Amino acid sequence: MFTLIKNADLFTPKSLGKKDILFTQHKILKIDDHIDVTDLQKMFTVKVIEANNNYVVPGFIDPHIHLLGGGGEGGFHKRTPEVQLSDLIKSGLTTVVGLLGTDGTTRHVSSLLAKARGLEKEGVTTFIYTGNYDVPTPTITGNVKDDIILIDKIIGTAEIAIADSRSGQPSTHELAKIIGDSRVGGLISGKVGVTHFHTGPGKAYLSQLHEVLDEYELPASKLYATHINRSKELMNDAITLGKKGAFVDITCDYDEAFGWVKYYKENNGDLSQLTLSTDGNGSLPKFDDDGNLLGLDVAPTDTILETVKRVVQHHILSLEEVLCLVTTNTSRALELEHKGNIAKDYDADILIIDKDTFKLTEVFMRGRQMMSRGAVIVKGTFE
């Protein structure tokens, strides 16, 4: 079956104005001012969707999401739940990269791999990282290099924790070894081989990552630091790291993330090195000054959409500019071919967003319609 979206206000993420888009299962076939499918309809079924001049944008790429859930800091009953397919559809997340966090004992990389495979069978594109907070970090094969080389969905290592009381308290040399092994694994397998770092609230900030770049022969592009919006001091350090060529990532929420995008821009951060993520279904623990747990929330999965909306509404960035933070920047950071753009031969991961309300109305994952008129029409196996 073919699908034709007509009269789209198209952002690829570059603004192209009013366009029609024709695609089939998986791939985008054609983009033009007007596409006539009269002859095509004589041979094949063509579904025509009227965009009514609403925004048509690439599906969002989430580089940091807890597909298995996270948590456990407050005990076994505080483990957060797994992500469901409908969560991703409602959030506009058409490509996701799953990871483990604090708990690498009762949650396993092999289980994460199985979860990712299941979600992909249901419709979303998935990848994962090997590892978790700890150093040495858990793997499937015994080391991160072999995991990346031998297991198709593993594209790097994460989320290695720094500047956090819950980390494995790694030395700079131990971090460099993980980064180096991940990079070599990527070189051999044709993947990105990136190391993705959880940055905690500690006063060391990103100092160990700066030390790695100063003391070891490792490319900055293989370092990817998240949760950089904990404080101005950490954000300033991330701006410096981004200018060295590393990628940095803001964790989205409903209240403050859009303001951190503004801060990053106003302090001359390199927007080409910045991405946004949800930390979806991860635990959001709150500790007092002595490290005692005060409470714990579950990170929602729809915060990228909310942050994009607020950044545009507050005139911090144009829609074209902020879309780069959740599409092309992320695909470049993770070397994901055929993702993050609406262009010929790219995967047909497409969102239609109502101009007035900024709500999702239609979602397509690799050409398959998952949301229609604001309602999820494809559910996960056990939903």
Salt bridges, closest charged atoms under 4 A:
ASP9 OD2 - LYS355 NZ 2.84
ASP20 OD2 - LYS6 NZ 3.00
ASP20 OD2 - HIS34 ND1 3.82
ASP33 OD1 - LYS19 NZ 2.51
ASP39 OD1 - LYS42 NZ 3.60
GLU73 OE2 - ARG166 NH1 2.80
GLU82 OE1 - LYS115 NZ 3.13
ASP103 OD2 - ARG79 NH1 3.65
GLU120 OE1 - LYS153 NZ 2.55
GLU120 OE2 - ARG366 NH1 3.31
ASP152 OD1 - ARG117 NH2 3.01
GLU159 OE2 - HIS64 NE2 3.63
GLU159 OE2 - HIS66 NE2 3.30
GLU159 OE1 - HIS198 ND1 3.19
GLU159 OE1 - HIS227 NE2 3.44
ASP164 OD2 - ARG166 NH2 3.00
ASP164 OD2 - HIS198 NE2 2.82
ASP181 OD2 - LYS177 NZ 2.77
ASP237 OD1 - HIS210 NE2 2.65
GLU266 OE2 - LYS262 NZ 3.97
ASP279 OD1 - HIS64 NE2 3.00
ASP279 OD1 - HIS66 NE2 2.99
ASP297 OD2 - LYS286 NZ 2.74
GLU306 OE2 - ARG310 NE 2.72
GLU335 OE2 - LYS222 NZ 3.24
ASP345 OD1 - LYS344 NZ 3.63
ASP347 OD1 - HIS26 NE2 3.29
ASP347 OD1 - LYS27 NZ 2.90
ASP347 OD2 - LYS339 NZ 2.87
ASP349 OD2 - LYS339 NZ 2.67
